[in-house]
Every structure is written in structure tokens, then in C-alpha cells.
Amino acid sequence: MSENAKGPGMIGIMSKGMALTAWIIGLNLLVLMQLGLLSPPQKMFVVDAGEVARAFLEGRGDAMSDEELAAAILVFDGLVMAEAQALHQQSGVILVNKAHVLAGAEDVSGVFAGRVLARWDALDDQ
């Protein structure tokens, strides 16, 4: 009997095995991508809420009466939340109150306070 009469031969079996292995690996990668398990972890930043509030009080709240300050704090709080949401939508970063994180995140309080104060100043310009 000739070699071809016996079946596909060793090379044919290896070729089919490699194709099947490549298909299984591709399927696994596709499933992992769909589950988001191949994405890099999101970056986490912390913001010291006290530092942001101090920046507002020292920079914008000095000349306000107690009644004006009470009303302004409510508006400023809304601006803080809007800026946090905007940063997340723009860059995908996660912002966490510094009081709740012990380690492993970068503190961006100064930069964040500056962005919120810019929002405050934009309100005054309207």
C-alpha cells in the first residue's frame, strides 16, 4: 500500500491541528475582548475635597457674606461634580475622594481645584 492510501499523513494531521489551535486561540481572544479583560486597567486619581474647598474659600469666598457663601458652596459643589464627570468622560480616569484611598493613586487636587475654579469664573463671566 502506498503512503497516500493510508490517510492524510502526519503533515496533514499537524496542519489541521495547528489550524484548530489557532481558531481556539482566536475565539478565546475574542471572548476576552468582549468581556473587557484585555483592556488596560483604568487609572485612578484622588482629590482632597478639603484642599479643593480651601482653594475656593481663599480665592473666591473671602469677600462673600455668610449668606452668599452658603449659596455659593451649593453651586460650587455642583461644579465639582460636573468637573469630575467631565474628566471621567474625557479620559476615562476614576476620581476618588482622597480620604477613602490609602495608597496607589495619584493626587491631582491642585489641578482639579484649578479646573473647578475656572468653571466658577466662567459663571461670573455670563
C-alpha positions as CSV (number, residue, x, y, z in Angstrom):
1,M,0.0,0.0,0.0
2,S,1.2,3.5,-0.8
3,E,1.6,6.3,1.7
4,N,-1.4,8.2,0.4
5,A,-3.7,5.3,0.7
6,K,-3.2,5.1,4.4
7,G,-4.7,8.6,5.0
8,P,-3.7,12.3,5.2
9,G,-0.3,11.6,6.7
10,M,1.5,13.2,9.6
11,I,1.9,16.6,7.9
12,G,-1.8,16.8,7.1
13,I,-2.8,16.0,10.7
14,M,-0.3,18.6,12.1
15,S,-1.6,21.2,9.7
16,K,-5.2,20.6,10.8
17,G,-4.2,20.6,14.5
18,M,-2.4,23.9,14.1
19,A,-5.4,25.4,12.3
20,L,-7.7,24.2,15.1
21,T,-5.3,25.6,17.8
22,A,-5.2,29.0,16.0
23,W,-9.0,29.0,15.8
24,I,-9.4,28.2,19.5
25,I,-6.9,30.9,20.5
26,G,-8.7,33.5,18.3
27,L,-12.0,32.5,19.8
28,N,-10.6,32.9,23.4
29,L,-9.1,36.3,22.5
30,L,-12.4,37.5,21.0
31,V,-14.3,36.4,24.2
32,L,-11.7,38.1,26.5
33,M,-12.0,41.3,24.4
34,Q,-15.8,41.3,24.6
35,L,-15.6,40.8,28.4
36,G,-13.2,43.7,28.6
37,L,-10.5,41.6,30.2
38,L,-7.8,42.6,27.7
39,S,-8.3,46.3,28.3
40,P,-5.7,48.1,30.5
41,P,-6.8,48.9,34.0
42,Q,-8.3,52.4,34.5
43,K,-6.1,55.0,36.1
44,M,-7.3,56.2,39.5
45,F,-6.7,59.7,40.8
46,V,-7.5,61.1,44.2
47,V,-8.8,64.6,45.0
48,D,-8.5,66.1,48.5
49,A,-12.0,67.6,48.9
50,G,-10.7,69.9,51.7
51,E,-8.0,71.3,49.5
52,V,-10.5,72.0,46.7
53,A,-12.8,73.7,49.2
54,R,-10.0,75.8,50.7
55,A,-8.9,76.9,47.2
56,F,-12.5,78.2,46.6
57,L,-12.8,79.8,50.0
58,E,-9.4,81.5,49.8
59,G,-9.6,82.5,46.2
60,R,-13.3,83.4,45.7
61,G,-15.1,83.3,49.1
62,D,-13.2,85.9,51.1
63,A,-15.4,88.8,50.1
64,M,-18.7,87.0,50.5
65,S,-21.1,87.3,53.3
66,D,-22.2,84.2,55.2
67,E,-25.5,84.0,53.3
68,E,-23.7,84.5,49.9
69,L,-21.1,81.9,50.9
70,A,-23.8,79.3,51.9
71,A,-25.4,79.7,48.5
72,A,-22.1,79.7,46.7
73,I,-21.0,76.5,48.3
74,L,-24.0,74.7,46.9
75,V,-23.2,76.0,43.4
76,F,-19.5,75.1,43.8
77,D,-20.4,71.6,44.9
78,G,-22.4,71.2,41.7
79,L,-19.4,72.4,39.7
80,V,-17.1,69.9,41.5
81,M,-19.4,67.1,40.5
82,A,-19.7,68.3,36.9
83,E,-15.9,68.6,36.5
84,A,-15.4,65.1,37.9
85,Q,-17.9,63.7,35.5
86,A,-16.3,65.7,32.6
87,L,-12.9,64.4,33.4
88,H,-14.1,60.8,33.5
89,Q,-15.9,61.2,30.2
90,Q,-12.9,62.9,28.5
91,S,-10.2,60.5,29.8
92,G,-11.8,57.5,31.5
93,V,-10.0,58.2,34.7
94,I,-11.6,57.4,38.0
95,L,-11.7,60.2,40.6
96,V,-11.9,59.2,44.3
97,N,-12.0,61.3,47.4
98,K,-8.5,61.1,48.9
99,A,-10.0,60.3,52.4
100,H,-11.1,56.9,51.0
101,V,-7.8,55.8,49.5
102,L,-4.7,54.8,51.4
103,A,-2.3,54.2,48.6
104,G,-1.9,53.5,44.9
105,A,-3.4,56.7,43.3
106,E,-2.1,60.0,42.1
107,D,-3.2,63.1,43.9
108,V,-4.5,65.7,41.4
109,S,-6.2,68.1,43.9
110,G,-4.4,71.2,42.8
111,V,-5.1,70.7,39.1
112,F,-8.7,69.7,39.8
113,A,-9.3,72.7,42.0
114,G,-8.0,74.9,39.2
115,R,-10.4,73.4,36.7
116,V,-13.3,73.8,39.1
117,L,-12.4,77.4,39.8
118,A,-12.2,78.1,36.1
119,R,-15.8,76.8,35.8
120,W,-16.7,79.2,38.7
121,D,-15.1,82.1,36.9
122,A,-17.0,81.2,33.7
123,L,-20.2,81.5,35.6
124,D,-19.2,85.0,36.7
125,D,-18.5,86.0,33.1
126,Q,-22.0,85.1,31.9
